[in-house]
Amino acid sequence: MTAMDRWRSESATRSRRATLQFTSGTKARKRNVNFPPTRRRKSILAMWCVCLNGILGSNNSCGTGLCNRERALVSAASPPSKHRTKSQNNRSFRGHTTHWLRGGFSFYKPMMIRFHKMHGLGNDFVVFDARRSPIALDDVSARAIADRRTGIGCDQVIVLERAKTRGDALMRIFNADGNEVEACGNAARCVARLLMEEKDYPFVGLDSAGGLLRCTDAGEARVTVDMGIPKLRWQEIPLSEAMDTNALVLAIDDIELDAAAVSVGNPHCIVFVADADAAPVSEIGPRLERHALFPERTNVEFVSVVHPEKIRMRVWERGVGVTRACGTGACASMVASARRGLGLRSCEVVLDGGTLFVEWNTSDDHIMLTGATNFVFVGEIDLAQLEAQ
């Protein structure tokens, strides 16, 4: 090789050199790495593949959104280290690229949100934990989640947030129609069980729009919730006009209904009937829910007293419809029965989904609600995709 040939070879080698910057802490160091022309072309082609894959999306089976051809190109573009073998370099770069693709572009993997599906006597809930990362949930997304055909399906959507001033967590409740409500006894028991198992502790406090709920493990997957003191004055329920809340006379068409009103953090209209099993819940329930006497609408319970320690109840829930159980409804029904002298201050309430035990303490007037809780499954959902349907 002549001197001129050697000069041309060295010049070509120098022109192929690229300076890569590596940073560690606050210090930067440089080193030169040879990029042969073939590897440079592969690098450019690989970056084009990555960009196109990001723009157009990918339906291949690879978790990172890269097909096998693209993997090979990206691997080929990685500069080898003189301290590693070829296979080690390829593995390292592929792992780094996968992480970069997942972390840098959200469209490679949709934002999935974890949830628990639970129920208390068939009154079912989808529970989201937003204590560490906030979840943007509104009436539209709540309706979409609760839809039993196109969503997950539930009576209420529950969002668990960080406690602000009291309790272990803040519980927000959305009915199936998307409206946010004050209280739900069955949901409180289910959420309390989640927190008890998480903390490995038999007592938790749940803050809610209806007040602070103190919950206790009652054994055998049951939870007791202190529902607080019932509100009995017409302004507290509220009613649209002054009247005796223990003796409401409501007319639906030509039918006069013997009813009472109680608030257990949310409004309830208790209709006393001879046989709750034969009551026209689906016909009268929605009309009473939107009766002019209840400016905030109301839950409607149809109650028959079997004996002083046992009542039968069926329910039309505000914003939901007929459900298999309602914890606050069971509390309100027992209070209304006791106020009329039809039942005791401690009794079992038989619902379509099972039995709840309710006690109205004589010492402090607090209502204690005890019942079963059940896990159904754990899943993940893409809320953006669900709302776009």
Secondary structure, DSSP 8 states (H G I E B T S, - for coil): --HHHHHHHHHHHHHTEEEEEEEETTEEEEEEEE--HHHHHHHHHHHHHHHHHHHH---SS-TTS--HHHHHHHHHHS---TTS-HHHHHHHHHHHHHHHHHHH-GGGS---EEEEEEEETTEEEEEEE-SSS-----HHHHHHHH-TTTS---SEEEEEEE-SSSSSEEEEEEETTS-EES--HHHHHHHHHHHHHHHT-SEEEEE-TT--EEEEEEETTEEEEEEE--B-STTTTT-SS---TTSEEEEETTEEEEEEEEESSSEEEEEE-S-GGGS-HHHHHHHHHT-TT-TT--EEEEEEEEETTEEEEEEEETTTEEES--HHHHHHHHHHHHHTTSS-SEEEEEETTEEEEEEE-TTT--EEEEEE-EEEEEEEE-HHHHHH-
